[in-house]
Amino acid sequence: MNNSPHSEAAFETVIETHLLAGGYARIAPEGFDRERAIFPEPVLAFIRETQRKDWDKLEPLHGEHTVALLTERRAALIAAAVTGQIDVRQHAKRQGASHASAALS
């Protein structure tokens, strides 16, 4: 590995240091779901915390499948946005900029 100050590793270290100093938390890479390009546990914890009412409606309906359903819908929404099948800018305007419920709808 090239340890010069101009290497990819040095660049990544600078970015990581900056993000950690700004309040971001380091997440173990083993928790990364490569197929869906997500760290599911922190994302699901965030959704549970910030969208409690929606989560409390979904859980009784889907039980133990709630996490899998949410993860699959999120992946489908991202795939549709990336391929141009939906215009997420319009969806965000309808939902309101401060509400991130797109993965739940």
N, C-alpha and C positions, 0 to 999 in steps of 0.2 A: 504494500500500500504506500502511496506517495504521501508523505507527511509534510510536504512543503506548505507554506501559508496560502497557496493558491490551488489546493487540491479540493476535490469534491467533499472529502471527509472534513476538511477545515471549514468549508462553506456550511455544511450541515451542522457542525459544532457551533458556529456563530449564530445560526438561526435558532437552534435549540436553546442556547444560552439566553438569547433575547426573549424567546417565548416563555421560558421558565421564570425569568426575572419579572415578566409581566403578569404572572399569575397562572399560567398554564401548568398543568400537572403532567408528569412523565407517566406514560402508560407502557406496561410490559408488552413487547411485540408479540408474545405468544397469544395474546387475546385478540389479535387481528384476524378477521374473517376475510381471507383473500378472495373468495368467490363473490362476496357482496361488497368488498372494499369498505369495511366498517369495523370499528371497535364496538361490538354490540352492547356490552355491559354499560359503558359510560353513556352511550346514546340513550339506551332504555332508561337508565337512572334519571337522565335529564328530562326525558318525556314524562316519566312518572312524577317527577318533582314539579315541573312547570305546567303540566296539563292534567292535573289530578282529576278534575271532573270528567274529562274525556276517558282517562284511563279507568276510572271507577265504573264507567258505563260499559267499556269493552270487556273488562275482566269477567264479569258475570255471564256475558254472552258467549265468550270464547274459551274461558277457563284456562287450562294448561296450554292451549294453542295460541293464546294472545301474543306472546313474544314472537313466535314463528310467523304468525299472520302479519304483525306489524313490520317485522324484518323483511318479509317478502313484498309487502306493499311498498315499503320504502325503496327497495331495490327496483321494483317495477316503475315507480314514479321517476327515479333517477334515469333509468334506461329510456323512458319515454321522453324525458327532457333532453337528454343527450342526443337522441336520434331525431329530435324535432317533431315528435308526434304530439307534444303538448307545448304550449307557450307558458312557461312558469312565471313569466312576468305578469301576465294577465291573471293567473291563479293567485299570485301573491297580492295583487291589488284587491281581488274579491275577498280574500281571507283577512286582509289587514296586515300591514308590515310587521306588527309586533306579535302576531299570532302564528305559530309554526305548526298548525294542525294538518298540513298537507299529507303527512304520512298516515294520519288517522282516518282520512276521508276515503 
